[in-house]
Amino acid sequence: AAERIRTTDLGSRSDHVAAELANVETTLTEADDAALAALVDRITDLDRPVMVLSSDASAGVAQQFVIQLHQLRPHVSMVSGSDVEVRRELAVADDSATLVVIDLRRYEQWVLDAHQLAVERGLWSAGVTDSMLSPIASAADVTFVVGAASTGPFDSYVGVLALLDLVAIDVAAQLKDSATERLAAIEASWTARPSLTTGR
């Protein structure tokens, strides 16, 4: 970002629209069908916990993914915090757990270290990153390469969000019966309070 803001033509709204549309299209059309099926099959196996490991830059998108998945199935968690906390969580993670790792270059070293620890433990992982040459891709069982082009100083995470939304939709489709009951219970709890409002 420090380099881009000095050297990049920050562009117009139309340039931004074109870049983001291309990010979404590239990410979704190039997502490997077999890799997507493998990830969704693991997430829909309710005997397998799901853990999401994300860099600081992608943490907001990752947290949204965790929230969505948790409304569809139990045992979904974010791996974050200090080195002590992250290592503790991975050290005692269920051997059958599915780990989703999200980061774009320049990669955060703690994410790479945590991913390596998970690999050493034999955990299955899916990488969401910007290149098949990424160290995340080289360590993951399946990898999704996302478009992250931007007309500004920061990488775009719109492609990441679109990909994770696709995963959540496919998970919901496969878990429709149990997920419907789970969502109904959540909605009933919100309605009873009421926790949400239309603002009227």
Backbone bond lengths (Angstrom), bond angles and torsions (degrees), N, CA, C in turn:
res aa  C-N    CA-C-N  psi(-1)  N-CA   C-N-CA  omega(-1)  CA-C   N-CA-C  phi
1 A - - - 1.461 - - 1.520 110.66 -
2 A 1.344 116.49 -39.71 1.468 120.36 -179.21 1.519 111.27 -62.83
3 E 1.334 116.70 -34.47 1.455 121.49 178.42 1.529 111.00 -79.91
4 R 1.320 116.67 -43.54 1.465 120.27 -175.99 1.519 112.83 -62.80
5 I 1.312 116.84 -38.03 1.467 118.74 -175.66 1.524 111.33 -66.77
6 R 1.341 116.10 -22.72 1.467 119.74 177.78 1.515 112.31 -87.74
7 T 1.335 117.06 -29.72 1.462 120.15 -169.36 1.520 115.31 -112.53
8 T 1.334 117.94 -13.27 1.464 120.88 -174.27 1.522 111.32 -97.49
9 D 1.353 114.82 136.88 1.457 119.92 169.78 1.524 106.35 -72.96
10 L 1.334 116.28 110.74 1.460 119.95 -171.09 1.518 113.44 -65.99
11 G 1.326 117.88 -14.51 1.449 120.82 167.07 1.520 115.29 77.28
12 S 1.321 113.66 177.65 1.455 122.52 -175.90 1.517 110.25 -103.71
13 R 1.320 115.81 175.95 1.466 119.73 176.35 1.527 110.32 -60.96
14 S 1.337 117.30 -41.33 1.467 119.72 -179.23 1.526 111.20 -63.57
15 D 1.341 117.32 -37.05 1.464 120.46 176.40 1.531 110.46 -63.83
16 H 1.327 115.67 -40.74 1.470 120.88 179.70 1.530 110.42 -64.67
17 V 1.332 116.34 -44.58 1.467 120.22 178.54 1.525 110.48 -59.44
18 A 1.323 116.37 -45.36 1.463 120.12 -179.27 1.517 111.60 -62.87
19 A 1.329 116.29 -41.91 1.464 120.20 -179.57 1.522 111.69 -64.43
20 E 1.334 117.12 -43.30 1.464 119.76 -177.49 1.521 111.86 -71.28
21 L 1.322 117.47 -38.48 1.459 120.01 176.23 1.527 110.29 -62.22
22 A 1.332 115.75 -40.38 1.465 119.82 178.25 1.522 111.16 -66.01
23 N 1.334 117.31 -37.83 1.463 120.49 177.88 1.518 111.46 -60.05
24 V 1.332 115.72 -46.16 1.464 120.19 -179.20 1.531 110.49 -66.56
25 E 1.330 116.78 -47.17 1.465 120.31 -177.80 1.521 111.18 -61.99
26 T 1.335 116.59 -46.10 1.464 120.87 -179.94 1.520 111.21 -61.71
27 T 1.320 116.21 -45.53 1.466 120.94 -177.81 1.521 111.61 -62.35
28 L 1.325 117.18 -47.93 1.460 120.48 -174.11 1.523 112.86 -76.93
29 T 1.325 117.80 -36.67 1.466 119.06 -178.25 1.526 111.68 -76.22
30 E 1.325 117.42 -27.69 1.458 119.98 -178.26 1.524 113.20 -94.78
31 A 1.322 118.15 -1.76 1.465 120.11 176.55 1.527 108.74 -64.37
32 D 1.321 116.32 125.62 1.458 121.81 -176.94 1.525 110.59 -68.81
33 D 1.330 116.34 127.47 1.465 120.86 -176.78 1.526 112.02 -61.24
34 A 1.323 116.60 -42.11 1.467 120.11 -178.65 1.525 110.83 -66.98
35 A 1.327 116.55 -39.60 1.456 120.24 178.62 1.525 110.65 -65.86
36 L 1.331 116.18 -41.67 1.464 120.65 178.90 1.526 110.61 -63.74
37 A 1.313 116.62 -43.76 1.463 120.38 179.24 1.525 110.79 -63.03
38 A 1.327 116.89 -40.34 1.469 120.57 -179.97 1.519 111.12 -63.74
39 L 1.336 116.77 -43.89 1.457 120.46 179.86 1.519 111.22 -65.82
40 V 1.318 116.84 -46.04 1.468 120.44 -178.48 1.527 110.31 -64.51
41 D 1.323 117.58 -40.18 1.464 120.49 178.60 1.524 111.28 -60.45
42 R 1.312 116.71 -39.37 1.464 119.66 179.57 1.528 111.34 -70.96
43 I 1.332 116.48 -41.11 1.461 119.23 -179.16 1.525 111.06 -67.71
44 T 1.315 117.60 -32.06 1.469 120.18 -179.00 1.527 112.49 -83.35
45 D 1.320 117.05 -4.89 1.461 121.07 172.42 1.527 107.25 -82.57
46 L 1.312 116.99 102.74 1.462 121.50 -172.18 1.525 113.22 -69.53
47 D 1.318 117.17 -8.84 1.461 120.20 175.34 1.519 111.80 -82.77
48 R 1.323 116.89 -9.28 1.466 121.19 -179.25 1.529 109.79 -105.84
49 P 1.340 118.87 117.59 1.465 120.13 173.55 1.533 110.07 -62.94
50 V 1.311 116.36 153.47 1.465 122.22 176.81 1.518 108.74 -117.01
51 M 1.326 115.83 129.71 1.463 121.85 179.25 1.522 108.22 -124.25
52 V 1.330 116.74 138.64 1.465 121.64 -179.82 1.519 108.81 -119.11
53 L 1.321 116.22 124.86 1.453 124.20 -178.68 1.521 108.17 -115.48
54 S 1.324 116.97 121.97 1.465 119.84 -172.65 1.521 111.66 -138.52
55 S 1.327 114.95 148.97 1.462 120.38 171.79 1.522 110.15 -70.10
56 D 1.303 116.46 170.67 1.461 121.27 178.68 1.528 111.38 -62.12
57 A 1.330 116.62 -41.20 1.464 120.62 -175.69 1.525 112.05 -64.96
58 S 1.317 117.35 -34.26 1.468 120.89 -177.66 1.524 112.78 -100.33
59 A 1.335 117.12 8.04 1.468 120.78 -173.74 1.528 112.90 -61.21
60 G 1.321 117.82 -38.03 1.458 120.59 -179.05 1.516 111.79 -64.69
61 V 1.329 116.42 -44.62 1.458 121.23 178.44 1.527 109.89 -65.60
62 A 1.339 116.16 -41.97 1.464 120.88 179.60 1.524 111.23 -63.21
63 Q 1.340 116.83 -40.96 1.457 120.26 179.70 1.522 111.38 -64.04
64 Q 1.321 117.15 -38.07 1.465 120.66 176.55 1.526 110.49 -62.13
65 F 1.316 116.88 -40.28 1.463 122.18 177.71 1.524 110.47 -62.56
66 V 1.329 116.49 -43.88 1.462 121.23 178.60 1.534 110.30 -61.39
67 I 1.325 116.33 -44.45 1.475 120.60 179.90 1.527 110.65 -61.11
68 Q 1.329 116.72 -44.32 1.464 120.05 -179.63 1.525 111.06 -64.19
69 L 1.332 116.42 -47.92 1.458 119.55 -178.77 1.526 111.35 -62.44
70 H 1.341 116.17 -38.95 1.461 119.72 -178.05 1.528 111.69 -65.94
71 Q 1.323 116.84 -26.12 1.463 119.54 175.81 1.530 111.82 -77.63
72 L 1.328 115.74 -17.09 1.456 120.58 -179.16 1.526 112.98 -97.60
73 R 1.357 116.66 -26.09 1.460 120.81 -175.54 1.531 109.63 -158.34
74 P 1.323 118.12 159.87 1.465 120.51 178.52 1.530 111.83 -83.52
75 H 1.332 114.29 172.11 1.471 122.86 171.74 1.530 112.92 61.98
76 V 1.336 114.98 54.96 1.464 122.06 174.67 1.522 107.23 -122.19
77 S 1.316 117.49 130.68 1.462 119.59 -176.25 1.521 111.79 -144.67
78 M 1.323 114.74 157.33 1.462 123.15 175.55 1.521 107.54 -98.21
79 V 1.318 116.99 133.75 1.459 121.83 175.82 1.523 107.06 -97.12
80 S 1.325 117.11 111.15 1.463 120.57 -177.38 1.511 109.63 -159.15
81 G 1.332 115.38 172.23 1.452 120.60 178.35 1.512 111.66 115.79
82 S 1.310 115.91 -156.28 1.460 121.02 -179.48 1.522 110.69 -73.39
83 D 1.317 116.18 167.74 1.455 120.98 176.99 1.526 110.59 -57.03
84 V 1.331 115.70 -37.93 1.464 120.79 179.20 1.524 110.35 -62.55
85 E 1.331 117.09 -46.84 1.460 121.45 -177.95 1.522 111.96 -66.27
86 V 1.336 116.04 -45.03 1.463 120.33 -178.32 1.517 110.59 -62.68
87 R 1.323 117.10 -46.58 1.461 120.28 -179.84 1.523 111.81 -65.18
88 R 1.337 116.45 -36.20 1.458 119.66 177.54 1.521 110.82 -62.35
89 E 1.350 116.21 -45.80 1.456 120.25 -178.15 1.525 111.82 -63.87
90 L 1.330 116.31 -42.08 1.463 119.42 -178.47 1.529 111.67 -73.93
91 A 1.323 116.77 -32.23 1.461 120.28 -179.13 1.518 112.36 -65.01
92 V 1.328 116.61 -31.46 1.469 120.31 -177.13 1.529 112.05 -108.73
93 A 1.328 117.36 8.52 1.463 120.43 178.93 1.521 110.45 -62.28
94 D 1.321 115.56 144.57 1.458 120.65 176.90 1.527 109.60 -59.00
95 D 1.328 116.60 137.84 1.459 120.86 -178.34 1.525 112.84 -59.02
96 S 1.327 116.69 -23.36 1.467 120.54 -177.75 1.525 113.06 -90.21
97 A 1.318 117.76 0.59 1.465 121.71 -173.47 1.530 112.20 -61.95
98 T 1.318 114.40 151.37 1.460 122.57 173.01 1.519 108.17 -106.39
99 L 1.324 116.64 128.28 1.461 122.32 -178.58 1.521 109.69 -112.93
100 V 1.332 116.71 126.61 1.464 122.04 174.87 1.519 107.11 -107.25
101 V 1.334 116.64 121.85 1.469 122.15 -175.18 1.523 108.73 -113.15
102 I 1.343 116.73 126.71 1.462 121.49 -174.96 1.527 110.20 -126.45
103 D 1.320 116.55 120.61 1.466 121.05 173.61 1.521 109.66 -168.92
104 L 1.328 116.18 146.43 1.454 123.34 175.83 1.526 108.63 -117.17
105 R 1.356 115.40 158.12 1.467 117.56 -179.84 1.528 110.02 -64.34
106 R 1.301 121.60 145.87 1.454 125.77 -3.44 1.515 109.68 -76.49
107 Y 1.320 115.53 130.99 1.458 121.88 -170.49 1.527 111.36 -76.51
108 E 1.333 114.96 143.77 1.463 119.45 177.22 1.525 108.72 -80.24
109 Q 1.338 115.47 127.27 1.448 120.25 -173.47 1.521 112.91 -60.50
110 W 1.332 116.36 -34.92 1.466 118.23 -178.89 1.520 111.57 -66.71
111 V 1.341 116.76 -31.45 1.462 120.28 176.86 1.525 110.00 -67.08
112 L 1.327 116.22 -44.24 1.467 120.22 178.50 1.525 110.96 -63.58
113 D 1.336 116.16 -41.29 1.470 119.95 179.74 1.529 110.91 -64.41
114 A 1.336 116.21 -43.12 1.457 120.38 179.95 1.526 110.77 -65.37
115 H 1.328 115.88 -40.35 1.465 119.68 178.34 1.525 110.05 -62.67
116 Q 1.326 116.39 -42.25 1.461 120.11 179.38 1.522 111.16 -62.51
117 L 1.329 116.83 -40.24 1.463 120.65 177.18 1.528 110.09 -60.76
118 A 1.336 115.96 -42.61 1.473 120.05 178.84 1.522 110.82 -62.77
119 V 1.323 116.99 -41.36 1.467 121.37 178.42 1.527 110.34 -62.54
120 E 1.319 115.96 -44.06 1.464 120.29 179.22 1.520 111.37 -62.14
121 R 1.329 116.42 -30.50 1.465 121.25 177.53 1.528 112.32 -79.62
122 G 1.326 115.84 -9.24 1.454 120.04 179.07 1.510 114.58 87.67
123 L 1.345 118.13 15.00 1.461 120.70 179.16 1.525 110.38 -74.63
124 W 1.323 115.71 143.33 1.462 122.18 176.09 1.527 108.28 -79.55
125 S 1.341 117.20 136.74 1.468 118.86 -178.46 1.518 111.91 -137.31
126 A 1.339 113.50 150.15 1.466 122.56 173.02 1.523 107.22 -116.32
127 G 1.319 116.98 128.69 1.455 121.16 179.03 1.515 111.14 -99.14
128 V 1.328 115.50 136.45 1.468 122.09 172.68 1.514 105.38 -119.42
129 T 1.332 116.71 108.94 1.454 120.32 -170.75 1.521 110.09 -152.66
130 D 1.315 117.61 -173.16 1.464 121.21 -170.10 1.524 114.46 -102.73
131 S 1.328 117.97 -2.96 1.462 119.72 -177.15 1.524 110.33 -162.21
132 M 1.318 116.87 147.93 1.464 120.13 173.88 1.524 110.73 -70.80
133 L 1.324 117.75 -11.15 1.468 121.47 175.69 1.525 111.63 -88.91
134 S 1.315 117.07 -2.31 1.460 121.92 178.84 1.525 110.09 -63.06
135 P 1.343 117.57 144.35 1.464 119.66 174.47 1.523 112.30 -62.88
136 I 1.311 117.31 -22.50 1.466 120.31 174.95 1.526 109.48 -68.99
137 A 1.318 116.71 -43.87 1.468 120.94 179.85 1.526 111.12 -62.46
138 S 1.315 116.69 -40.00 1.463 119.57 -176.60 1.519 112.51 -67.97
139 A 1.340 117.47 -22.46 1.459 121.14 -178.35 1.525 113.24 -99.51
140 A 1.345 117.43 -16.14 1.464 121.42 -173.53 1.527 111.91 -85.36
141 D 1.330 115.34 155.17 1.465 120.27 175.21 1.521 110.93 -75.24
142 V 1.315 117.44 -37.65 1.465 122.28 172.70 1.527 107.45 -135.83
143 T 1.326 115.78 151.21 1.466 120.63 -177.36 1.510 110.85 -133.07
144 F 1.327 115.34 140.96 1.462 122.83 173.63 1.520 107.61 -117.80
145 V 1.329 116.27 121.52 1.462 121.44 178.97 1.522 108.14 -94.09
146 V 1.320 116.89 124.34 1.462 121.39 -176.53 1.523 110.97 -106.54
147 G 1.327 116.05 148.87 1.450 121.28 171.23 1.514 108.87 -77.13
148 A 1.327 117.02 132.10 1.465 120.78 -176.95 1.520 112.26 -135.76
149 A 1.340 116.85 20.22 1.460 120.66 -178.39 1.524 110.85 -63.47
150 S 1.316 115.33 148.59 1.466 119.92 -178.21 1.517 110.25 -147.64
151 T 1.331 115.70 147.93 1.459 120.41 174.17 1.526 110.52 -89.69
152 G 1.308 117.36 0.55 1.458 122.41 179.71 1.512 111.89 -115.77
153 P 1.325 117.50 -168.64 1.457 120.69 -175.97 1.523 114.30 -77.89
154 F 1.325 118.80 -14.18 1.466 121.39 -174.06 1.523 111.48 -112.55
155 D 1.340 116.18 146.67 1.461 120.74 174.76 1.527 109.72 -60.39
156 S 1.315 115.76 148.97 1.456 120.84 175.35 1.530 109.60 -88.36
157 Y 1.328 115.91 138.87 1.467 121.25 176.10 1.523 111.75 -112.10
158 V 1.320 116.32 14.52 1.461 120.76 178.32 1.526 110.50 -64.91
159 G 1.329 117.01 -39.85 1.456 121.04 177.60 1.519 111.99 -63.58
160 V 1.333 116.27 -41.02 1.467 120.79 177.52 1.520 110.09 -60.72
161 L 1.334 116.06 -46.58 1.464 120.69 179.88 1.528 111.08 -60.98
162 A 1.325 116.79 -43.09 1.464 120.58 -179.80 1.523 110.99 -62.79
163 L 1.323 116.81 -41.28 1.468 120.38 179.31 1.526 111.07 -64.68
164 L 1.330 116.99 -46.69 1.458 120.20 -178.74 1.527 111.05 -66.56
165 D 1.330 117.62 -33.25 1.472 120.87 174.11 1.525 110.26 -62.21
166 L 1.342 116.55 -41.27 1.464 120.84 178.77 1.526 110.37 -62.17
167 V 1.325 116.42 -43.32 1.469 120.22 178.24 1.531 109.90 -60.84
168 A 1.336 116.59 -46.03 1.466 120.59 -179.37 1.527 111.45 -61.79
169 I 1.325 117.38 -39.47 1.472 121.28 178.60 1.528 110.39 -63.44
170 D 1.334 116.80 -44.58 1.461 120.41 -179.86 1.529 111.20 -66.14
171 V 1.327 116.61 -37.40 1.462 120.74 176.55 1.522 110.13 -63.78
172 A 1.336 116.78 -45.12 1.462 120.99 178.90 1.525 111.16 -60.00
173 A 1.314 116.92 -39.66 1.468 120.90 -179.84 1.525 111.20 -63.71
174 Q 1.328 116.42 -41.47 1.467 119.74 -178.17 1.527 112.38 -76.77
175 L 1.331 116.86 -28.49 1.467 120.50 -178.90 1.526 111.52 -104.33
176 K 1.322 117.08 27.36 1.458 120.46 -168.11 1.529 113.56 -53.32
177 D 1.317 118.56 -45.78 1.457 120.43 -176.32 1.527 111.95 -65.42
178 S 1.329 116.80 -54.19 1.463 119.58 -178.18 1.522 111.37 -70.02
179 A 1.335 117.06 -35.69 1.464 120.37 179.58 1.526 111.03 -67.65
180 T 1.333 116.99 -34.56 1.460 120.54 177.69 1.520 110.70 -62.79
181 E 1.311 117.01 -43.62 1.461 121.20 178.02 1.530 110.89 -65.28
182 R 1.310 116.23 -40.15 1.470 120.42 -179.40 1.531 110.75 -65.69
183 L 1.328 116.58 -45.35 1.460 120.87 179.08 1.529 111.43 -64.83
184 A 1.332 116.51 -36.63 1.459 120.26 178.84 1.525 110.64 -64.76
185 A 1.325 116.89 -39.92 1.464 120.71 178.46 1.521 111.04 -65.32
186 I 1.331 116.02 -40.39 1.464 120.44 178.26 1.522 110.19 -64.85
187 E 1.325 116.61 -45.98 1.470 121.30 -179.32 1.526 110.71 -62.16
188 A 1.319 116.99 -40.08 1.461 120.63 179.21 1.523 111.05 -62.83
189 S 1.315 116.27 -39.11 1.458 120.52 178.86 1.528 111.17 -66.08
190 W 1.337 116.44 -41.28 1.468 120.16 178.36 1.531 110.68 -66.13
191 T 1.335 116.21 -40.57 1.465 121.16 -177.09 1.523 111.45 -68.10
192 A 1.316 116.73 -36.45 1.460 120.83 -177.21 1.517 112.07 -64.32
193 R 1.322 117.97 -26.10 1.467 119.71 -172.44 1.519 113.31 -73.43
194 P 1.315 127.02 -55.56 1.456 127.25 -10.57 1.538 110.39 -81.42
195 S 1.320 115.63 140.40 1.464 120.78 -176.63 1.513 112.89 -89.15
196 L 1.341 116.40 -24.40 1.467 120.86 -176.10 1.524 109.63 -118.92
197 T 1.340 114.75 154.50 1.457 119.70 179.34 1.527 109.03 -142.82
198 T 1.318 116.43 151.71 1.465 120.86 175.31 1.511 110.93 -82.05
199 G 1.336 117.01 -7.80 1.453 121.28 179.43 1.503 113.69 86.15
200 R 1.332 117.30 6.40 1.465 120.60 -178.87 1.522 109.79 -90.76
